[in-house]
């Protein structure tokens, strides 16, 4: 029994010694791994660069209009549909004109009747002297006759030949003729005004007759057709939606800090997903005078020629605007920056050890990035083994890369 106990105790001691030996092995291995870390490094470069504003936006039609009916009636022809290209003045929709023609004939008849009363033969004629109109001439003739008769009878009465009854009758007739003449003058003036009103009614009705033919106001494409043959429409009923896409507008938002860089007439290079790497050139033509207070951006519009209609309203587009802004900037390779716990860090090599610094970045230029804060020109920064580096870590620079370059 004692020999078995001794064997059991000996086994336990052996296991414990083995575990202790295993526990010491990582420490030995760690000790073997200690020492400077071999890295590659590069210097913080300085270069003058031309600022390029990059933004994204959406394409909009140059013009878009909803064509509506201006008269009531039944549609008897629809000559265009979705996607059709239309020229300025081209007939789009025709509304039955029968009712409008009847109304025009009625208005023209009323106008002719009034013109005849004034002694005029056409709409273009004008009354030069109101006393030359038929009704006024007739009243003037009656007044002259009454006046002459009044004078003769008064002479007879003065000679003792005529009676006072005849004189009283002549005076009454003369006054009546005078009143009739004045009334005819007023009636003729009213008739002249009536003629002008009838002329306006005729012109309005002629316009309504023309409005039965709905035409394109400018060269464009049909975006939507909202009417069909046989449909009865009233004034303001939507018929056709047209869009003008040559040229086409790009609307984008620019950060407020770049406001001094953007000017009318600047060239804009635009790319859209539908055409891959193809570049469409345009120019800045509209700049918003205000800044969106919630986004701190302002709207800029560029105008692009689109003769073949390849660019469509609604496209998502990327834009680059070369500016006149020239700056001297500090540059490091993109791979020299490590994103750690919500901040960008660069690792400066100083006297064989690392000084980890938080950096503020600016624009990116191909494989390099602008450093706004955190690094000084000429300092050496690590570009390899970044995940193993931190302040105080010993390093050995095995290779020095050339200074980063900005794309021209």
Beta strands, then each sheet from edge to edge (+ up, - down):
strand 1: 37-43
strand 2: 45-68
strand 3: 73-78
strand 4: 85-86
strand 5: 91-95
strand 6: 213-215
strand 7: 220-225
strand 8: 232-233
strand 9: 238-255
strand 10: 267-272
strand 11: 280-287
strand 12: 297-304
strand 13: 316-333
strand 14: 338-340
strand 15: 343-350
strand 16: 353-358
strand 17: 360-365
strand 18: 368-373
strand 19: 380-382
strand 20: 395-401
sheet 1: 19+ 1- 20-
sheet 2: 4+ 7- 9+ 2- 13+ 10- 11+ 12-
sheet 3: 4+ 7- 9+ 2- 13+ 18- 17+
sheet 4: 6+ 5- 3+ 8-
sheet 5: 14+ 15- 16+
end
